[in-house]
Amino acid sequence: MTVRTPLLAFPGAATAVGPPALLIKPESLQPTGAFKLRGAYNAISTLLAGEQQAADPDARPSGVVAHSSGNHGFAVAYAAALLGIPAAIVVPDNAPTVKTDLIRGVGAEIVTVAPTLAARIEASSRIARERGYAEVPPFDDRRVIAGQGTIGLEIAEDLASAGVGFAVPAAVLVPVAGGGMISGIAVAVKSLLPGTRVIGVEPEFAADARDSLRAGRRVAWAPADTARTKADALRVEQVGEVTFPHIQALVDDIVTVSEAEIRATVRRLALEGRLVAEPGGAVAVAAALYRDPAELGLTSSDTAAPVIAVLSGGNIDPTLLADILRD
């Protein structure tokens, strides 16, 4: 099951957004180390509940299949194990070992393919067709989006609770890959926290969502380009067909951060915030730390409210973390 993650004040040095505070939503504290468990568990449990209510008991899928660079795959494998159903996870051949080891550790089968979105989709579809498995997409699925949206619901509820001191944040910063998390969060935030900006954050080397928002259509980046970023969780080459309309309608802006800023943020989160973050999980915090308020669309009237950044995952290779801490 998922856990309700807290809002934590970042105790480090002064940030670019200024006072009163940068609040962090540490999804790295989920049992799988990343926010993906919310969407995966919601999708699979909803699927099984629907099949159990069906007139034909044979309609129940014989398993589930997902394609993922790591975190979604681990989430699906973990949720499937909890719910008692087999899982096959399609991963690119450059997926971090730390993530594939986690997937294997909960009993899921790993299928390795070329490091392109097209290859992952094809393999996932083939397994579903041949084995009767149900597909659990990493982001382009309304059940997944709804599960990720619980992050936004929790933010709104926690800010409204006694003792927090702020009802409405100036902005919520969210990492963007395929767009599932920011779509779900944006629906909740725009409904419950009117006036709050929702800002997506990507690596400079994988800025397809930013380009898509500016162009008004889905723009794809080449796998060779997105492979340059250490933020492996954000190497999706194109936002989804389902998620892009959400982004167009509800997301105020998408900004980028550099590789150096991502590394610095992973280091600061560990040393100043006592939080472990993987590069892709740290990008929203990096934008809060290293982007001027004007770059985030914040004005002087916003300085009385906090900025919230979602730390989306902490499944970092220990060797990489050690290297970053030596910077």
Phi, psi and omega in degrees: 000160177277162175245154176276111183276148184276173167259120184245131176288130178285120187271006186283196182295171181306141182255166180297328182283346175077187180292160008278329185187159165256121178256135183249134174259098190274086178290352173297345180274358175296156180305330178265003177081009181199161183297340188303336181298329181301307182290319182296314182294318179297317182295312184289316181295323177294318178301311182291323177297320179294319181290324180294332180274351182289154181293329183260106181296338179287353179286347179300131180295150180280351179178184176232153179225143179216151172248141189192150173282353178157296188294316178294321179299315178296320180297315179296316179299317181294313180295320179298319178297318178298323185266001174073042180224140181295154180221139171241133184240123178267122183233152174289154184288356175253016178296140181300137180300326181300328181276319179293328176296322178295320180297312179297327184296337178257013170092009180275154175275139177251132176242120185261135180224178177299153185280057175229151178297322181299318180294321180293317180296316181298314181294319179297316179296320181295316179296319178299317183291316186282328186253352184076023177279151174269133179280139174240093184297152182289335182208329188272060185207129185295329177292320177294314180301317180298320178296317178294330181296343178296339174299313178296321178299316180296320178301311181297317181294319182292322179291332180277347184285159182296138173094348180285318174097347180229132178269325186227120177282158177291321182202153170242122181259132189225130173299148181233129169236267177277345175103001181294314182293313183292330177296310181295316179297318182297321178301313182292314184294315182293335178279320189256339182232063182302138183099346178277131176281139173250119186236124175277154180225132179229161169291150175302330183273004179211058189260041181292325179292319176300313180296323179294316180298319181288325183278340183078015178206161181289122180250132180257143172255150179289143178305325180295331178283312182292337180293346182288337182276144174285349180280073188300331180292345184247023183273011176300134187279344184202139176291162187281163177293323179282321185282330186299318176300326175298314181298315180300319186277330194237343183266128185284324182194163172229127181243167180239160176228153183276166177298322179295320179292324177295313179298315180299323181289319175303319180293313181295322178298320180290313187276326183258327182257352183056038180234133177270128180228140169277163183306313179295329179287340187266354191295323181293320176295322179300319179296321178293324183280327191239005175251136177295153177308321181297325179292338178264004180076020181265143180247177181299333180287347181271354189289347179274356182242151181283163168253136180249131178240131178274118172271102196277342180192156181229023181272076183257143175299128182304325179294318177295317179299316179298321179295318180293322181292340177276351181303000000 
